[in-house]
Amino acid sequence: MINKGKLKTVIIAALVFICLILLGVIVASQYKFHRYEIGSKEDFAGSAEVRRYLEDKVISKSFGGKAFCRYEVLGTEDKNTIINQYISYYCQEYHRENGTLAQGTGMAGPGLLVLERNGETIKIIGHSIPGFYEDTQTAIPAQYLREYEKHQISSGNPADLEMQHEAELYFKTK
């Protein structure tokens, strides 16, 4: 014969456990876990996902603002499911200061995005930005450094003006 007190305790424990699982599912669904999926290889150039990745993962927003990034592809090394994409990038943080748009932290240089191919889908799984933890000469192959010298993106060029305009629009809505 089953003890009614033990049965009641087991049922309450099971209900509490189920409620905790449901609560965890509800809380987890509130967060957007961004996977930075690009789509196909043809979608890579100028991809909003790549810009979002650079804005989220590469630049430190020291002034509490919003980062805007642009990049150009310097070259690609395709190794089955892993793709090394060498880029020239330029990122600039913008923030409001005394009611006007101001620049914060900025970064530019050659970099490496590590991509993973799964069927027709490509997603960003990592990056390397030389100068912080490693020497540029050893992190980026020479042929891509030569391309970087030809295609640097920096302050004052059209990409910079485009980012500034995007920042102006962004902060008008905030």
HELIX and SHEET records of a PDB file:
HELIX    1   1 LYS A    4  GLN A   30  1                                  27    
HELIX    2   2 LYS A   41  ASP A   43  5                                   3    
HELIX    3   3 ALA A   48  TYR A   53  1                                   6    
HELIX    4   4 LEU A   54  VAL A   58  3                                   5    
HELIX    5   5 THR A  136  ALA A  139  1                                   4    
HELIX    6   6 ALA A  142  LYS A  150  1                                   9    
HELIX    7   7 PRO A  158  LYS A  172  1                                  15    
SHEET    1   A 5 GLU A  37  GLY A  39  0                                        
SHEET    2   A 5 THR A 121  SER A 128 -1                                        
SHEET    3   A 5 THR A 100  ASN A 118 -1                                        
SHEET    4   A 5 ILE A  82  GLU A  97 -1                                        
SHEET    5   A 5 LYS A  66  LYS A  79 -1                                        
END                                                                             
